[in-house]
């Protein structure tokens, strides 16, 4: 991540965690100003970003259920900070896949998920 939208600006952060969700807050040509889950902002070239939808658990323990609803059977629990891929969001729930283990989770408990 750079402090400005060009290779002429210095890097202020190097992300090493795969699939870390970010939010695009500004677009300038091939550069995107992004915000990470901790609130840090900076510029990244579009080729370094992915269209894969990911999210990070933002609550102490996330229940992953068989279907959409608190009464659905509990399959797994994920700890705060766990990153996974999201899909099939709707009705306040998203399908959340963490290393092949998947279930439905409340979207409000996932930073980066479409709500």
PyMOL commands that set and color helices and strands:
alter all, ss='L'
color gray80, all
select helices_A, chain A and resi 46-48+107-109
alter helices_A, ss='H'
color red, helices_A
select strands_A, chain A and resi 22-28+31-36+41-45+54-57+61-65+74-79+83-90+93-98+101-106+110-111
alter strands_A, ss='S'
color yellow, strands_A
deselect
rebuild
show_as cartoon
